[in-house]
Amino acid sequence: MRYHDKKYFDELNNGDNPIAYILNMPKPDFTKMDQEAKEFEEWIKKEHAKERELLRKLSKQ
């Protein structure tokens, strides 16, 4: 049976290959995107409330 030793994993994680490149990339910062998503969520709730109110007024006529 074949097994991988420490040298193999060191080369895999720290070598010059695509897997090492992906593993060693810095994690993305999603704080700005999270803030924009929160603002959009609040905005869309307000817009939906306006539309519901308009539909309510139109349905009463």
PQR file with spaces between the fields and no chain letter, atoms N, CA, C, O and H, PARSE charges and radii, in Angstrom:
ATOM       1  N    MET     1       0.840   -1.177    0.000 -0.4000 1.5000
ATOM       2  CA   MET     1       0.000    0.000    0.000 -0.0000 2.0000
ATOM       3  C    MET     1       0.888    1.244    0.000  0.5500 1.7000
ATOM       4  O    MET     1       1.937    1.278    0.642 -0.5500 1.4000
ATOM       5  N    ARG     2       0.451    2.242   -0.720 -0.4000 1.5000
ATOM       6  CA   ARG     2       1.235    3.461   -0.847 -0.0000 2.0000
ATOM       7  C    ARG     2       0.818    4.465    0.226  0.5500 1.7000
ATOM       8  O    ARG     2      -0.367    4.603    0.530 -0.5500 1.4000
ATOM       9  H    ARG     2      -0.402    2.215   -1.242  0.4000 1.0000
ATOM      10  N    TYR     3       1.779    5.151    0.784 -0.4000 1.5000
ATOM      11  CA   TYR     3       1.468    6.167    1.779 -0.0000 2.0000
ATOM      12  C    TYR     3       2.283    7.420    1.479  0.5500 1.7000
ATOM      13  O    TYR     3       3.295    7.368    0.780 -0.5500 1.4000
ATOM      14  H    TYR     3       2.742    5.039    0.537  0.4000 1.0000
ATOM      15  N    HIS     4       1.827    8.538    2.017 -0.4000 1.5000
ATOM      16  CA   HIS     4       2.492    9.819    1.794 -0.0000 2.0000
ATOM      17  C    HIS     4       3.187   10.230    3.085  0.5500 1.7000
ATOM      18  O    HIS     4       2.598   10.187    4.165 -0.5500 1.4000
ATOM      19  H    HIS     4       1.004    8.580    2.584  0.4000 1.0000
ATOM      20  N    ASP     5       4.418   10.619    2.958 -0.4000 1.5000
ATOM      21  CA   ASP     5       5.176   11.014    4.142 -0.0000 2.0000
ATOM      22  C    ASP     5       5.143   12.535    4.316  0.5500 1.7000
ATOM      23  O    ASP     5       4.553   13.255    3.511 -0.5500 1.4000
ATOM      24  H    ASP     5       4.896   10.653    2.080  0.4000 1.0000
ATOM      25  N    LYS     6       5.789   13.001    5.380 -0.4000 1.5000
ATOM      26  CA   LYS     6       5.801   14.422    5.714 -0.0000 2.0000
ATOM      27  C    LYS     6       6.428   15.246    4.595  0.5500 1.7000
ATOM      28  O    LYS     6       5.961   16.346    4.304 -0.5500 1.4000
ATOM      29  H    LYS     6       6.269   12.416    6.034  0.4000 1.0000
ATOM      30  N    LYS     7       7.465   14.734    3.975 -0.4000 1.5000
ATOM      31  CA   LYS     7       8.132   15.461    2.892 -0.0000 2.0000
ATOM      32  C    LYS     7       7.160   15.729    1.740  0.5500 1.7000
ATOM      33  O    LYS     7       7.164   16.816    1.162 -0.5500 1.4000
ATOM      34  H    LYS     7       7.845   13.839    4.212  0.4000 1.0000
ATOM      35  N    TYR     8       6.343   14.752    1.413 -0.4000 1.5000
ATOM      36  CA   TYR     8       5.364   14.903    0.332 -0.0000 2.0000
ATOM      37  C    TYR     8       4.374   16.022    0.663  0.5500 1.7000
ATOM      38  O    TYR     8       4.098   16.877   -0.179 -0.5500 1.4000
ATOM      39  H    TYR     8       6.341   13.869    1.883  0.4000 1.0000
ATOM      40  N    PHE     9       3.839   16.018    1.892 -0.4000 1.5000
ATOM      41  CA   PHE     9       2.866   17.037    2.267 -0.0000 2.0000
ATOM      42  C    PHE     9       3.511   18.413    2.366  0.5500 1.7000
ATOM      43  O    PHE     9       2.879   19.411    2.021 -0.5500 1.4000
ATOM      44  H    PHE     9       4.063   15.324    2.576  0.4000 1.0000
ATOM      45  N    ASP    10       4.760   18.486    2.832 -0.4000 1.5000
ATOM      46  CA   ASP    10       5.460   19.769    2.857 -0.0000 2.0000
ATOM      47  C    ASP    10       5.624   20.315    1.444  0.5500 1.7000
ATOM      48  O    ASP    10       5.404   21.502    1.204 -0.5500 1.4000
ATOM      49  H    ASP    10       5.273   17.675    3.113  0.4000 1.0000
ATOM      50  N    GLU    11       6.008   19.458    0.520 -0.4000 1.5000
ATOM      51  CA   GLU    11       6.169   19.879   -0.871 -0.0000 2.0000
ATOM      52  C    GLU    11       4.821   20.274   -1.475  0.5500 1.7000
ATOM      53  O    GLU    11       4.735   21.233   -2.241 -0.5500 1.4000
ATOM      54  H    GLU    11       6.187   18.494    0.716  0.4000 1.0000
ATOM      55  N    LEU    12       3.784   19.539   -1.130 -0.4000 1.5000
ATOM      56  CA   LEU    12       2.452   19.833   -1.650 -0.0000 2.0000
ATOM      57  C    LEU    12       1.954   21.188   -1.150  0.5500 1.7000
ATOM      58  O    LEU    12       1.397   21.968   -1.922 -0.5500 1.4000
ATOM      59  H    LEU    12       3.854   18.759   -0.508  0.4000 1.0000
ATOM      60  N    ASN    13       2.153   21.467    0.133 -0.4000 1.5000
ATOM      61  CA   ASN    13       1.647   22.708    0.722 -0.0000 2.0000
ATOM      62  C    ASN    13       2.531   23.911    0.456  0.5500 1.7000
ATOM      63  O    ASN    13       2.027   25.032    0.400 -0.5500 1.4000
ATOM      64  H    ASN    13       2.606   20.834    0.760  0.4000 1.0000
ATOM      65  N    ASN    14       3.823   23.718    0.291 -0.4000 1.5000
ATOM      66  CA   ASN    14       4.740   24.849    0.167 -0.0000 2.0000
ATOM      67  C    ASN    14       5.462   24.894   -1.169  0.5500 1.7000
ATOM      68  O    ASN    14       6.284   25.782   -1.396 -0.5500 1.4000
ATOM      69  H    ASN    14       4.232   22.807    0.336  0.4000 1.0000
ATOM      70  N    GLY    15       5.178   23.975   -2.034 -0.4000 1.5000
ATOM      71  CA   GLY    15       5.877   23.914   -3.308 -0.0000 2.0000
ATOM      72  C    GLY    15       5.335   24.907   -4.317  0.5500 1.7000
ATOM      73  O    GLY    15       4.480   25.737   -4.009 -0.5500 1.4000
ATOM      74  H    GLY    15       4.510   23.254   -1.850  0.4000 1.0000
ATOM      75  N    ASP    16       5.851   24.800   -5.522 -0.4000 1.5000
ATOM      76  CA   ASP    16       5.433   25.676   -6.608 -0.0000 2.0000
ATOM      77  C    ASP    16       4.412   24.925   -7.461  0.5500 1.7000
ATOM      78  O    ASP    16       4.729   24.426   -8.541 -0.5500 1.4000
ATOM      79  H    ASP    16       6.545   24.126   -5.773  0.4000 1.0000
ATOM      80  N    ASN    17       3.188   24.858   -6.957 -0.4000 1.5000
ATOM      81  CA   ASN    17       2.127   24.149   -7.663 -0.0000 2.0000
ATOM      82  C    ASN    17       0.792   24.836   -7.386  0.5500 1.7000
ATOM      83  O    ASN    17       0.685   25.620   -6.443 -0.5500 1.4000
ATOM      84  H    ASN    17       2.930   25.263   -6.080  0.4000 1.0000
ATOM      85  N    PRO    18      -0.207   24.556   -8.183 -0.5600 1.5000
ATOM      86  CA   PRO    18      -1.504   25.237   -8.005  0.2800 2.0000
ATOM      87  C    PRO    18      -2.155   25.000   -6.645  0.5500 1.7000
ATOM      88  O    PRO    18      -2.787   25.904   -6.099 -0.5500 1.4000
ATOM      89  N    ILE    19      -2.011   23.810   -6.100 -0.4000 1.5000
ATOM      90  CA   ILE    19      -2.627   23.520   -4.794 -0.0000 2.0000
ATOM      91  C    ILE    19      -2.005   24.394   -3.712  0.5500 1.7000
ATOM      92  O    ILE    19      -2.719   24.956   -2.881 -0.5500 1.4000
ATOM      93  H    ILE    19      -1.498   23.075   -6.543  0.4000 1.0000
ATOM      94  N    ALA    20      -0.691   24.510   -3.717 -0.4000 1.5000
ATOM      95  CA   ALA    20      -0.016   25.352   -2.728 -0.0000 2.0000
ATOM      96  C    ALA    20      -0.430   26.809   -2.897  0.5500 1.7000
ATOM      97  O    ALA    20      -0.624   27.522   -1.911 -0.5500 1.4000
ATOM      98  H    ALA    20      -0.111   24.053   -4.391  0.4000 1.0000
ATOM      99  N    TYR    21      -0.566   27.249   -4.140 -0.4000 1.5000
ATOM     100  CA   TYR    21      -0.987   28.627   -4.399 -0.0000 2.0000
ATOM     101  C    TYR    21      -2.362   28.889   -3.787  0.5500 1.7000
ATOM     102  O    TYR    21      -2.572   29.912   -3.136 -0.5500 1.4000
ATOM     103  H    TYR    21      -0.409   26.671   -4.940  0.4000 1.0000
ATOM     104  N    ILE    22      -3.287   27.969   -3.997 -0.4000 1.5000
ATOM     105  CA   ILE    22      -4.642   28.137   -3.473 -0.0000 2.0000
ATOM     106  C    ILE    22      -4.650   28.054   -1.949  0.5500 1.7000
ATOM     107  O    ILE    22      -5.312   28.855   -1.289 -0.5500 1.4000
ATOM     108  H    ILE    22      -3.117   27.138   -4.527  0.4000 1.0000
ATOM     109  N    LEU    23      -3.922   27.095   -1.388 -0.4000 1.5000
ATOM     110  CA   LEU    23      -3.909   26.925    0.067 -0.0000 2.0000
ATOM     111  C    LEU    23      -3.271   28.104    0.785  0.5500 1.7000
ATOM     112  O    LEU    23      -3.648   28.414    1.915 -0.5500 1.4000
ATOM     113  H    LEU    23      -3.384   26.444   -1.924  0.4000 1.0000
ATOM     114  N    ASN    24      -2.309   28.766    0.145 -0.4000 1.5000
ATOM     115  CA   ASN    24      -1.576   29.850    0.797 -0.0000 2.0000
ATOM     116  C    ASN    24      -2.112   31.235    0.460  0.5500 1.7000
ATOM     117  O    ASN    24      -1.519   32.239    0.853 -0.5500 1.4000
ATOM     118  H    ASN    24      -2.003   28.513   -0.773  0.4000 1.0000
ATOM     119  N    MET    25      -3.219   31.300   -0.259 -0.4000 1.5000
ATOM     120  CA   MET    25      -3.821   32.602   -0.557 -0.0000 2.0000
ATOM     121  C    MET    25      -4.421   33.182    0.717  0.5500 1.7000
ATOM     122  O    MET    25      -4.940   32.439    1.550 -0.5500 1.4000
ATOM     123  H    MET    25      -3.701   30.484   -0.579  0.4000 1.0000
ATOM     124  N    PRO    26      -4.355   34.499    0.878 -0.5600 1.5000
ATOM     125  CA   PRO    26      -5.004   35.093    2.049  0.2800 2.0000
ATOM     126  C    PRO    26      -6.522   34.972    1.936  0.5500 1.7000
ATOM     127  O    PRO    26      -7.087   35.007    0.843 -0.5500 1.4000
ATOM     128  N    LYS    27      -7.149   34.834    3.065 -0.4000 1.5000
ATOM     129  CA   LYS    27      -8.603   34.720    3.083 -0.0000 2.0000
ATOM     130  C    LYS    27      -9.214   36.067    2.671  0.5500 1.7000
ATOM     131  O    LYS    27      -8.712   37.115    3.077 -0.5500 1.4000
ATOM     132  H    LYS    27      -6.690   34.806    3.953  0.4000 1.0000
ATOM     133  N    PRO    28     -10.279   36.055    1.879 -0.5600 1.5000
ATOM     134  CA   PRO    28     -10.891   37.311    1.445  0.2800 2.0000
ATOM     135  C    PRO    28     -11.590   38.021    2.599  0.5500 1.7000
ATOM     136  O    PRO    28     -12.065   37.394    3.546 -0.5500 1.4000
ATOM     137  N    ASP    29     -11.638   39.337    2.492 -0.4000 1.5000
ATOM     138  CA   ASP    29     -12.298   40.156    3.504 -0.0000 2.0000
ATOM     139  C    ASP    29     -13.688   40.533    2.982  0.5500 1.7000
ATOM     140  O    ASP    29     -13.813   41.280    2.012 -0.5500 1.4000
ATOM     141  H    ASP    29     -11.253   39.846    1.723  0.4000 1.0000
ATOM     142  N    PHE    30     -14.704   40.022    3.621 -0.4000 1.5000
ATOM     143  CA   PHE    30     -16.070   40.238    3.162 -0.0000 2.0000
ATOM     144  C    PHE    30     -16.799   41.317    3.954  0.5500 1.7000
ATOM     145  O    PHE    30     -18.018   41.432    3.827 -0.5500 1.4000
ATOM     146  H    PHE    30     -14.603   39.415    4.409  0.4000 1.0000
ATOM     147  N    THR    31     -16.106   42.111    4.765 -0.4000 1.5000
ATOM     148  CA   THR    31     -16.794   43.076    5.616 -0.0000 2.0000
ATOM     149  C    THR    31     -17.534   44.122    4.786  0.5500 1.7000
ATOM     150  O    THR    31     -18.670   44.474    5.105 -0.5500 1.4000
ATOM     151  H    THR    31     -15.115   42.017    4.868  0.4000 1.0000
ATOM     152  N    LYS    32     -16.897   44.625    3.717 -0.4000 1.5000
ATOM     153  CA   LYS    32     -17.559   45.635    2.884 -0.0000 2.0000
ATOM     154  C    LYS    32     -18.772   45.026    2.184  0.5500 1.7000
ATOM     155  O    LYS    32     -19.831   45.650    2.120 -0.5500 1.4000
ATOM     156  H    LYS    32     -15.975   44.339    3.457  0.4000 1.0000
ATOM     157  N    MET    33     -18.621   43.824    1.667 -0.4000 1.5000
ATOM     158  CA   MET    33     -19.727   43.161    0.985 -0.0000 2.0000
ATOM     159  C    MET    33     -20.869   42.874    1.965  0.5500 1.7000
ATOM     160  O    MET    33     -22.038   43.021    1.609 -0.5500 1.4000
ATOM     161  H    MET    33     -17.761   43.317    1.720  0.4000 1.0000
ATOM     162  N    ASP    34     -20.542   42.471    3.188 -0.4000 1.5000
ATOM     163  CA   ASP    34     -21.576   42.215    4.194 -0.0000 2.0000
ATOM     164  C    ASP    34     -22.341   43.495    4.524  0.5500 1.7000
ATOM     165  O    ASP    34     -23.562   43.471    4.678 -0.5500 1.4000
ATOM     166  H    ASP    34     -19.593   42.352    3.477  0.4000 1.0000
ATOM     167  N    GLN    35     -21.616   44.619    4.633 -0.4000 1.5000
ATOM     168  CA   GLN    35     -22.255   45.902    4.922 -0.0000 2.0000
ATOM     169  C    GLN    35     -23.173   46.312    3.770  0.5500 1.7000
ATOM     170  O    GLN    35     -24.292   46.772    3.996 -0.5500 1.4000
ATOM     171  H    GLN    35     -20.624   44.639    4.508  0.4000 1.0000
ATOM     172  N    GLU    36     -22.694   46.144    2.531 -0.4000 1.5000
ATOM     173  CA   GLU    36     -23.522   46.481    1.375 -0.0000 2.0000
ATOM     174  C    GLU    36     -24.767   45.598    1.313  0.5500 1.7000
ATOM     175  O    GLU    36     -25.848   46.073    0.963 -0.5500 1.4000
ATOM     176  H    GLU    36     -21.785   45.771    2.348  0.4000 1.0000
ATOM     177  N    ALA    37     -24.622   44.328    1.649 -0.4000 1.5000
ATOM     178  CA   ALA    37     -25.765   43.418    1.649 -0.0000 2.0000
ATOM     179  C    ALA    37     -26.785   43.835    2.710  0.5500 1.7000
ATOM     180  O    ALA    37     -27.992   43.759    2.480 -0.5500 1.4000
ATOM     181  H    ALA    37     -23.745   43.943    1.934  0.4000 1.0000
ATOM     182  N    LYS    38     -26.299   44.273    3.864 -0.4000 1.5000
ATOM     183  CA   LYS    38     -27.199   44.719    4.931 -0.0000 2.0000
ATOM     184  C    LYS    38     -27.950   45.980    4.504  0.5500 1.7000
ATOM     185  O    LYS    38     -29.153   46.099    4.736 -0.5500 1.4000
ATOM     186  H    LYS    38     -25.318   44.334    4.051  0.4000 1.0000
ATOM     187  N    GLU    39     -27.234   46.922    3.877 -0.4000 1.5000
ATOM     188  CA   GLU    39     -27.876   48.142    3.397 -0.0000 2.0000
ATOM     189  C    GLU    39     -28.910   47.821    2.317  0.5500 1.7000
ATOM     190  O    GLU    39     -29.997   48.399    2.306 -0.5500 1.4000
ATOM     191  H    GLU    39     -26.257   46.825    3.689  0.4000 1.0000
ATOM     192  N    PHE    40     -28.576   46.910    1.419 -0.4000 1.5000
ATOM     193  CA   PHE    40     -29.514   46.524    0.371 -0.0000 2.0000
ATOM     194  C    PHE    40     -30.750   45.869    0.969  0.5500 1.7000
ATOM     195  O    PHE    40     -31.869   46.128    0.526 -0.5500 1.4000
ATOM     196  H    PHE    40     -27.693   46.441    1.429  0.4000 1.0000
ATOM     197  N    GLU    41     -30.553   45.030    1.966 -0.4000 1.5000
ATOM     198  CA   GLU    41     -31.682   44.357    2.603 -0.0000 2.0000
ATOM     199  C    GLU    41     -32.631   45.371    3.233  0.5500 1.7000
ATOM     200  O    GLU    41     -33.849   45.250    3.105 -0.5500 1.4000
ATOM     201  H    GLU    41     -29.643   44.820    2.325  0.4000 1.0000
ATOM     202  N    GLU    42     -32.069   46.374    3.914 -0.4000 1.5000
ATOM     203  CA   GLU    42     -32.908   47.407    4.522 -0.0000 2.0000
ATOM     204  C    GLU    42     -33.634   48.210    3.442  0.5500 1.7000
ATOM     205  O    GLU    42     -34.817   48.521    3.588 -0.5500 1.4000
ATOM     206  H    GLU    42     -31.080   46.472    4.018  0.4000 1.0000
ATOM     207  N    TRP    43     -32.931   48.543    2.365 -0.4000 1.5000
ATOM     208  CA   TRP    43     -33.525   49.320    1.280 -0.0000 2.0000
ATOM     209  C    TRP    43     -34.658   48.545    0.615  0.5500 1.7000
ATOM     210  O    TRP    43     -35.724   49.103    0.355 -0.5500 1.4000
ATOM     211  H    TRP    43     -31.971   48.290    2.247  0.4000 1.0000
ATOM     212  N    ILE    44     -34.435   47.274    0.341 -0.4000 1.5000
ATOM     213  CA   ILE    44     -35.457   46.487   -0.359 -0.0000 2.0000
ATOM     214  C    ILE    44     -36.688   46.288    0.520  0.5500 1.7000
ATOM     215  O    ILE    44     -37.806   46.229    0.007 -0.5500 1.4000
ATOM     216  H    ILE    44     -33.570   46.820    0.553  0.4000 1.0000
ATOM     217  N    LYS    45     -36.501   46.186    1.830 -0.4000 1.5000
ATOM     218  CA   LYS    45     -37.654   46.086    2.735 -0.0000 2.0000
ATOM     219  C    LYS    45     -38.498   47.355    2.665  0.5500 1.7000
ATOM     220  O    LYS    45     -39.727   47.287    2.637 -0.5500 1.4000
ATOM     221  H    LYS    45     -35.593   46.234    2.246  0.4000 1.0000
ATOM     222  N    LYS    46     -37.834   48.520    2.637 -0.4000 1.5000
ATOM     223  CA   LYS    46     -38.568   49.788    2.539 -0.0000 2.0000
ATOM     224  C    LYS    46     -39.307   49.887    1.211  0.5500 1.7000
ATOM     225  O    LYS    46     -40.458   50.321    1.168 -0.5500 1.4000
ATOM     226  H    LYS    46     -36.836   48.576    2.660  0.4000 1.0000
ATOM     227  N    GLU    47     -38.649   49.487    0.133 -0.4000 1.5000
ATOM     228  CA   GLU    47     -39.287   49.540   -1.189 -0.0000 2.0000
ATOM     229  C    GLU    47     -40.479   48.593   -1.266  0.5500 1.7000
ATOM     230  O    GLU    47     -41.508   48.945   -1.842 -0.5500 1.4000
ATOM     231  H    GLU    47     -37.714   49.135    0.169  0.4000 1.0000
ATOM     232  N    HIS    48     -40.358   47.424   -0.705 -0.4000 1.5000
ATOM     233  CA   HIS    48     -41.481   46.484   -0.699 -0.0000 2.0000
ATOM     234  C    HIS    48     -42.639   47.031    0.132  0.5500 1.7000
ATOM     235  O    HIS    48     -43.803   46.861   -0.232 -0.5500 1.4000
ATOM     236  H    HIS    48     -39.522   47.138   -0.237  0.4000 1.0000
ATOM     237  N    ALA    49     -42.322   47.681    1.235 -0.4000 1.5000
ATOM     238  CA   ALA    49     -43.377   48.273    2.058 -0.0000 2.0000
ATOM     239  C    ALA    49     -44.102   49.366    1.277  0.5500 1.7000
ATOM     240  O    ALA    49     -45.327   49.468    1.354 -0.5500 1.4000
ATOM     241  H    ALA    49     -41.377   47.819    1.531  0.4000 1.0000
ATOM     242  N    LYS    50     -43.360   50.187    0.523 -0.4000 1.5000
ATOM     243  CA   LYS    50     -43.985   51.230   -0.299 -0.0000 2.0000
ATOM     244  C    LYS    50     -44.904   50.605   -1.347  0.5500 1.7000
ATOM     245  O    LYS    50     -46.026   51.069   -1.551 -0.5500 1.4000
ATOM     246  H    LYS    50     -42.366   50.104    0.461  0.4000 1.0000
ATOM     247  N    GLU    51     -44.430   49.568   -2.000 -0.4000 1.5000
ATOM     248  CA   GLU    51     -45.236   48.914   -3.033 -0.0000 2.0000
ATOM     249  C    GLU    51     -46.486   48.267   -2.439  0.5500 1.7000
ATOM     250  O    GLU    51     -47.564   48.340   -3.029 -0.5500 1.4000
ATOM     251  H    GLU    51     -43.519   49.192   -1.834  0.4000 1.0000
ATOM     252  N    ARG    52     -46.345   47.640   -1.283 -0.4000 1.5000
ATOM     253  CA   ARG    52     -47.516   47.027   -0.640 -0.0000 2.0000
ATOM     254  C    ARG    52     -48.549   48.090   -0.266  0.5500 1.7000
ATOM     255  O    ARG    52     -49.752   47.880   -0.419 -0.5500 1.4000
ATOM     256  H    ARG    52     -45.470   47.581   -0.804  0.4000 1.0000
ATOM     257  N    GLU    53     -48.068   49.225    0.224 -0.4000 1.5000
ATOM     258  CA   GLU    53     -48.977   50.317    0.580 -0.0000 2.0000
ATOM     259  C    GLU    53     -49.684   50.847   -0.663  0.5500 1.7000
ATOM     260  O    GLU    53     -50.886   51.108   -0.629 -0.5500 1.4000
ATOM     261  H    GLU    53     -47.090   49.395    0.349  0.4000 1.0000
ATOM     262  N    LEU    54     -48.954   51.007   -1.747 -0.4000 1.5000
ATOM     263  CA   LEU    54     -49.556   51.467   -2.996 -0.0000 2.0000
ATOM     264  C    LEU    54     -50.593   50.468   -3.503  0.5500 1.7000
ATOM     265  O    LEU    54     -51.677   50.863   -3.932 -0.5500 1.4000
ATOM     266  H    LEU    54     -47.977   50.795   -1.775  0.4000 1.0000
ATOM     267  N    LEU    55     -50.270   49.187   -3.456 -0.4000 1.5000
ATOM     268  CA   LEU    55     -51.231   48.164   -3.878 -0.0000 2.0000
ATOM     269  C    LEU    55     -52.463   48.146   -2.979  0.5500 1.7000
ATOM     270  O    LEU    55     -53.579   47.933   -3.455 -0.5500 1.4000
ATOM     271  H    LEU    55     -49.389   48.866   -3.107  0.4000 1.0000
ATOM     272  N    ARG    56     -52.265   48.369   -1.691 -0.4000 1.5000
ATOM     273  CA   ARG    56     -53.386   48.407   -0.751 -0.0000 2.0000
ATOM     274  C    ARG    56     -54.313   49.575   -1.088  0.5500 1.7000
ATOM     275  O    ARG    56     -55.535   49.426   -1.078 -0.5500 1.4000
ATOM     276  H    ARG    56     -51.359   48.543   -1.304  0.4000 1.0000
ATOM     277  N    LYS    57     -53.721   50.751   -1.391 -0.4000 1.5000
ATOM     278  CA   LYS    57     -54.529   51.918   -1.744 -0.0000 2.0000
ATOM     279  C    LYS    57     -55.287   51.678   -3.045  0.5500 1.7000
ATOM     280  O    LYS    57     -56.465   52.019   -3.156 -0.5500 1.4000
ATOM     281  H    LYS    57     -52.728   50.871   -1.399  0.4000 1.0000
ATOM     282  N    LEU    58     -54.614   51.093   -4.020 -0.4000 1.5000
ATOM     283  CA   LEU    58     -55.251   50.854   -5.314 -0.0000 2.0000
ATOM     284  C    LEU    58     -56.352   49.803   -5.221  0.5500 1.7000
ATOM     285  O    LEU    58     -57.350   49.885   -5.937 -0.5500 1.4000
ATOM     286  H    LEU    58     -53.657   50.816   -3.929  0.4000 1.0000
ATOM     287  N    SER    59     -56.180   48.830   -4.357 -0.4000 1.5000
ATOM     288  CA   SER    59     -57.201   47.783   -4.238 -0.0000 2.0000
ATOM     289  C    SER    59     -58.455   48.291   -3.529  0.5500 1.7000
ATOM     290  O    SER    59     -59.527   47.711   -3.696 -0.5500 1.4000
ATOM     291  H    SER    59     -55.369   48.763   -3.776  0.4000 1.0000
ATOM     292  N    LYS    60     -58.343   49.359   -2.746 -0.4000 1.5000
ATOM     293  CA   LYS    60     -59.502   49.911   -2.041 -0.0000 2.0000
ATOM     294  C    LYS    60     -60.339   50.810   -2.939  0.5500 1.7000
ATOM     295  O    LYS    60     -61.490   51.103   -2.614 -0.5500 1.4000
ATOM     296  H    LYS    60     -57.471   49.830   -2.611  0.4000 1.0000
ATOM     297  N    GLN    61     -59.788   51.251   -4.054 -0.4000 1.5000
ATOM     298  CA   GLN    61     -60.533   52.162   -4.939 -0.0000 2.0000
ATOM     299  C    GLN    61     -61.599   51.454   -5.699  0.5500 1.7000
ATOM     300  O    GLN    61     -62.314   52.076   -6.485 -0.5500 1.4000
ATOM     301  H    GLN    61     -58.853   51.013   -4.318  0.4000 1.0000
